[in-house]
Structures are given as structure tokens and as C-alpha cells.
Amino acid sequence: MNIVVTGSLGNISKPLATELIAKKHSVTVISSKDDRQEEIEKLGAKAAIGTVYDVEFLTKAFTGADIVYTMTPPADIFDKNLDPYVSNSNSVRIYKQAIQQSGVTKVIHLSTIAAHTNKGNGLLRWGYEAESILKELPDTVSVKFMRPTGFYYNLLGFAPAIKTLSKGFVGAFMSLRYYGLGGFLSGKRGVIVSNVGGDTMNILVSPLDIAHVIAEEMEKPFSGRTFRYIASEEMTCDEGAKILGEAIGKPYLKWAQISDKRLLNEMLKMGMNEKRAEGFVEMQAAGRKGGSGILYEDYYKHRPVLGKHKLKDYTEEFVKAYNQE
């Protein structure tokens, strides 16, 4: 098949392109960076250099594709003038227009856990809104929504803070994307601190498992509007902290909880976009023990088979990040 992959050579798109090429598919990878062209071509893919905010470019890149994989690029969390929800919706509408103009009939879109609702899920509202926009496509276009849980690589932001911080709760915001349970750290106390913690569930996923599931879904016939959750490991916050702590020689590492207000104030002090900070706090609270439960509500109704890449497998990357500081 002719398949177009957005996301350049990112954590999901690169292993996805690699697997598709190994399965003898013809792959085009879209990237906004000229210097990625050579690396893309070395994988055996064709490079399409341009921005996903350019509908004419996207239409040309999508034309002739059997399937396109779409994902919205991350926004600058410190841009105070940016509305993260409007920005996300605008980019998805560009995808929608390019899909219609190019004649593509099969789409796989990277959504998120908790995309089943736009209430009480904070930042993850963007997933619901993106799915709603793509559901407006004609019935001749089939769309599969991939709904991954929190990414392992969001945990990398903890590494430098655990090693270098020594003054109580210091601003060390860890998750710069859409999901993941992050916050603030105290290296002195050996504690990960956020507005979730302890025995609250923290369901995580490897980008490699996401890529594999997407490649798998591309080779299955599909029609209409469907979705699939993707996860690699179900654990509590403390269980995750223990795995990370043992990997870096801090087996006492714990994941403690502070108030929503405290977390929000710390993020705003850092200069973070207010809507994004508020959305992040609400997103995490949605999965907190004793909270609304919205974060995992629909996930448990459609619980997936867990992927093979576990957090212990990922600790090698975490240790590298820790030792670089």
C-alpha cells in the first residue's frame, strides 16, 4: 500500500515508518525540516518536506495514498497568546480539508485516552474535538482513532530534577505534551511530586507499542468510525516510581501528591500558558483516586491487550537522561 505518515521521525512516526517499510509498503514521511530528508530516505521512505499547516502541500502529499496517518503537532506551552484547544482544532480542520481534496478514503488518527468526552478531562478535550472534526468527513472516508495512554518518554523530564534539585518543591515540569503524569520533584527527599500520586493508577504506553498497533490496524480492513485504546503497562504512581528509583540507585523514590492549586500556581510561576496549565491540572485530577475517574472510564470499558514493552525495558533511556545531568 501507499501510506503517508505525518510526525516526521518522531517517537511514534519513525518506528511506524520502519515497520511499514519492513512489511514492503511504500511510505512517504512528512517533515517540516529539510535536514530530515536524508535520514528519511535512508529508512527507505520518500520525504515530503513541508508544513502540516499548509493545506495545499498536504493535499499534494496525500494524493494517491491508500492510507494516511495523522497526528497534531505539539504546541508551545509557554506561548501565553495561544489557545491550545483552538490551535489543535485548526490543525485538524486542515487535515480534514486535505483529506477531502486529495480523495483519501482511509485515515488513522492519533487521538488520546479520554477522547470519549469533552467534560472534566482537561487538556484531553483536544482528543474529543479532533475526533469530532474528523467524524464530519463523508461516509466514503473511514477513520480509525488510536487512543494511547500516558507515554513512557514523558517520564524523562523527571531525571534531571531528581538528580539536581535540592530545595523542596522546585518547578521542574516534566510533561511537555498532552498526557503523562508529571509535576514537580524534590531530589533531596527522593520524591516525585504532583497532584496525583501514591496508589493512583498511572497507565503508560511505549511509543513502540503505539507504532506497532497502528501498523497492525493499517493492514486490517476497516470502515466507518472506530477506535482502539493502546497501553503497555497498568501500574500505580508509586509502582512506577519504584521502578525508576531502582534503575538510578534510589530505591526509596516515592510519588507524592500535592493540591491542584499548588501545582497550578507553580506552573503559572514558570510562565506556562494559563489555559494549558489549568487543563493539565484538570487532566491529571481526572485520573486521581477519589477523583472523577473520567480519565480511565472508557478505557476500562474497552480495555486493550497490553503491549510488550514494559517500563523496566524503558529504564535504560531514563538512566541515560539521569546520567547526562
C-alpha positions in Angstrom: 0.0 0.0 0.0 1.0 3.6 -0.4 1.0 5.1 3.1 1.6 8.7 4.2 3.0 9.2 7.7 2.9 12.6 9.5 5.0 13.4 12.6 8.4 13.4 10.8 10.9 11.0 12.6 9.3 11.4 16.0 9.0 8.8 18.8 6.0 7.1 17.1 6.4 8.0 13.4 9.9 6.7 13.0 9.3 3.2 14.3 5.9 3.2 12.4 7.6 4.0 9.1 10.3 1.5 9.8 7.8 -1.3 10.4 5.7 -0.4 7.4 8.8 -0.4 5.1 9.8 -3.8 6.5 6.4 -5.0 5.5 7.0 -3.8 1.9 4.7 -0.9 2.0 5.5 2.3 0.1 5.9 5.0 2.7 6.0 8.8 2.5 7.1 10.7 5.7 6.1 14.3 6.1 8.5 16.6 7.8 8.9 20.3 8.2 12.7 20.1 8.4 14.9 19.9 5.3 17.7 18.3 7.3 15.4 15.2 7.9 15.2 14.3 4.2 18.4 12.3 4.1 17.5 10.3 7.2 14.0 9.6 6.0 15.3 8.4 2.7 17.9 6.2 4.4 15.0 4.4 6.1 13.7 3.6 2.6 10.8 6.1 2.7 10.1 9.1 0.5 10.4 12.5 2.2 7.7 15.2 1.7 9.1 18.4 3.2 6.6 21.0 4.2 4.3 22.1 7.0 1.1 20.3 8.1 -0.5 23.8 8.4 -0.3 24.2 4.6 -3.4 22.6 3.1 -2.1 22.7 -0.5 1.1 20.9 0.5 -0.8 18.3 2.5 -3.3 17.7 -0.3 -0.5 17.1 -2.8 1.3 14.7 -0.3 -1.9 12.8 0.5 -3.0 12.4 -3.2 -2.6 8.8 -4.3 -2.3 7.4 -0.7 -4.2 4.3 0.3 -4.0 5.3 4.0 -2.7 8.4 5.8 -1.6 8.6 9.4 -2.3 12.0 11.0 -1.2 13.5 14.3 -1.4 17.1 15.6 2.0 18.7 16.3 2.6 19.8 19.9 2.2 23.5 20.8 4.5 25.8 22.7 3.3 25.5 26.3 4.8 28.9 27.2 3.1 30.9 24.4 0.6 32.8 26.5 -1.3 34.0 23.5 -2.1 30.6 22.2 -5.4 28.8 22.9 -4.3 25.1 22.9 -7.8 23.9 22.0 -8.3 26.3 19.1 -4.8 25.6 17.8 -5.5 21.9 17.9 -8.9 22.2 16.2 -7.5 24.4 13.5 -4.7 21.9 12.6 -7.3 19.0 12.4 -9.5 21.1 10.1 -6.6 21.5 7.8 -6.1 17.7 7.8 -9.8 17.3 7.1 -9.7 19.6 4.1 -6.6 18.0 2.7 -8.2 14.5 3.1 -11.3 15.6 1.2 -9.4 17.4 -1.5 -6.9 14.5 -2.1 -9.5 11.8 -2.3 -8.1 9.7 0.6 -10.5 7.1 1.9 -8.6 5.6 4.8 -7.3 7.6 7.8 -5.7 6.6 11.1 -5.5 9.5 13.5 -3.5 9.6 16.8 -6.0 10.6 19.4 -5.8 10.1 23.1 -7.2 8.4 26.1 -10.4 10.1 27.5 -11.3 11.3 24.0 -14.8 9.9 24.6 -15.8 13.2 26.3 -15.1 16.9 26.4 -16.1 17.4 30.0 -13.8 17.1 33.0 -10.8 15.7 31.1 -8.8 18.9 30.9 -6.3 19.1 28.1 -7.5 15.8 26.7 -10.6 17.6 25.5 -8.5 18.2 22.4 -8.9 14.5 21.5 -12.7 14.6 21.6 -12.7 17.8 19.5 -10.3 16.3 16.9 -12.3 13.1 16.6 -15.5 15.2 16.2 -14.0 17.2 13.4 -12.8 14.1 11.5 -16.1 12.4 12.0 -17.6 15.2 9.8 -15.8 13.6 6.8 -18.0 12.0 4.2 -19.1 8.3 4.9 -16.8 7.4 2.0 -13.8 8.2 4.3 -13.1 5.6 7.0 -11.3 6.7 10.2 -9.7 4.8 13.0 -8.8 6.7 16.1 -5.8 5.5 18.2 -6.2 6.3 21.9 -2.9 5.8 23.7 -2.5 6.3 27.4 0.4 8.3 29.0 3.8 7.9 27.2 6.9 6.5 28.8 9.0 9.2 27.4 7.1 11.9 29.4 8.9 10.4 32.4 12.3 11.5 31.1 11.7 15.0 32.5 11.9 13.6 36.0 15.6 12.5 35.5 17.5 15.8 35.7 15.3 17.1 38.5 15.7 14.0 40.7 19.5 14.4 40.3 20.0 18.1 40.6 17.2 19.7 42.7 17.6 20.0 46.4 15.2 22.7 47.6 11.8 21.4 48.5 9.2 21.6 45.7 11.0 23.3 42.9 9.5 23.9 39.5 10.5 21.1 37.3 7.6 20.5 35.0 8.0 17.2 33.3 5.4 16.5 30.6 5.6 18.9 27.7 3.0 17.1 25.6 -0.6 16.0 26.1 -0.6 13.1 28.5 1.6 11.7 31.3 1.5 12.3 35.0 4.1 14.9 35.7 4.8 17.8 38.0 7.5 18.8 40.4 10.3 17.0 42.0 12.5 17.1 45.1 15.8 15.3 44.7 16.6 15.9 48.3 13.7 14.0 49.5 13.7 11.4 46.7 10.1 12.2 45.9 8.2 12.8 42.7 5.5 15.4 43.5 2.4 16.1 41.5 -1.4 16.5 42.0 -1.6 12.7 41.7 0.5 10.1 43.4 0.7 7.1 45.7 -1.7 4.3 44.7 -3.4 6.3 42.0 -3.3 4.4 38.7 -0.8 5.6 36.1 -1.4 3.6 32.9 1.6 4.0 30.5 2.5 3.1 26.9 5.6 2.7 24.9 5.8 4.6 21.6 7.0 1.4 20.1 3.7 -0.4 21.0 1.7 2.6 19.6 3.6 2.3 16.3 3.1 -1.5 16.2 -0.6 -1.2 16.8 -1.0 1.5 14.1 0.9 -0.6 11.6 -1.3 -3.6 12.6 -4.5 -1.6 12.2 -3.4 -0.3 8.8 -3.3 -3.9 7.4 -6.8 -4.7 8.7 -9.9 -3.8 6.6 -11.9 -1.0 8.3 -14.8 1.2 7.6 -16.9 3.8 9.4 -15.6 5.4 12.6 -13.8 3.1 15.0 -11.2 3.5 17.9 -8.7 1.4 19.8 -7.0 2.0 23.1 -3.3 1.4 23.4 -1.4 0.7 26.6 1.7 -1.2 27.7 1.5 -1.4 31.4 -1.0 -0.7 34.2 0.5 0.4 37.5 0.2 2.8 40.3 2.3 6.0 40.6 4.3 4.5 43.5 5.0 1.3 41.5 6.3 3.4 38.6 8.5 5.5 41.0 9.9 2.3 42.4 10.9 1.0 39.0 12.6 4.3 38.1 14.2 4.7 41.5 15.8 1.2 41.4 17.2 1.9 38.0 19.0 5.0 39.2 20.0 3.7 42.6 17.3 5.5 44.5 15.0 2.6 45.6 13.3 4.8 48.1 11.8 7.1 45.4 8.2 7.8 46.0 5.4 9.6 44.1 3.7 12.0 46.5 0.7 14.2 46.0 0.1 18.0 46.4 -3.0 20.0 45.8 -4.3 21.1 42.4 -3.9 24.7 43.5 -0.3 24.2 44.4 0.6 22.6 41.2 -1.3 25.2 39.1 0.4 28.1 40.9 3.9 26.5 40.3 3.2 26.1 36.6 1.9 29.7 36.3 5.0 31.0 38.1 7.1 29.2 35.4 5.3 31.3 32.8 3.2 28.5 31.4 0.2 29.3 29.2 -2.7 29.6 31.7 -5.3 27.5 29.7 -2.7 24.8 29.3 -1.8 24.8 32.9 -5.4 24.7 34.0 -6.1 21.9 31.5 -3.1 19.9 32.7 -4.1 20.0 36.3 -7.7 19.0 35.5 -6.5 16.2 33.2 -4.4 14.7 36.0 -7.1 15.1 38.6 -9.5 13.2 36.3 -7.5 10.1 36.9 -6.8 10.6 40.6 -8.0 8.1 43.1 -11.1 9.6 44.6 -11.5 11.9 41.6 -14.0 11.8 38.8 -12.4 8.7 37.2 -13.1 10.2 33.7 -9.5 9.6 32.6 -9.8 5.8 32.5 -13.6 5.5 32.5 -14.0 4.5 28.8 -10.6 2.8 28.7 -11.8 0.1 31.2 -14.9 -0.5 29.1 -12.7 -1.2 26.0 -9.6 -2.5 27.8 -6.8 -3.5 25.3 -4.3 -6.3 25.4 -1.2 -4.7 26.8 1.8 -4.2 24.6 5.1 -6.0 25.2 7.3 -3.0 26.0 7.3 -2.5 29.8 8.6 0.3 31.9 11.5 -1.8 33.1 12.5 -2.0 29.4 12.4 1.7 29.1 14.6 2.5 32.2 17.7 2.3 30.1 16.6 5.6 28.4 15.7 7.0 31.8 19.1 6.2 33.2 20.8 7.8 30.2 18.9 11.0 30.8 19.7 10.9 34.5 23.4 10.3 33.9 23.7 13.2 31.4 22.9 15.7 34.1 
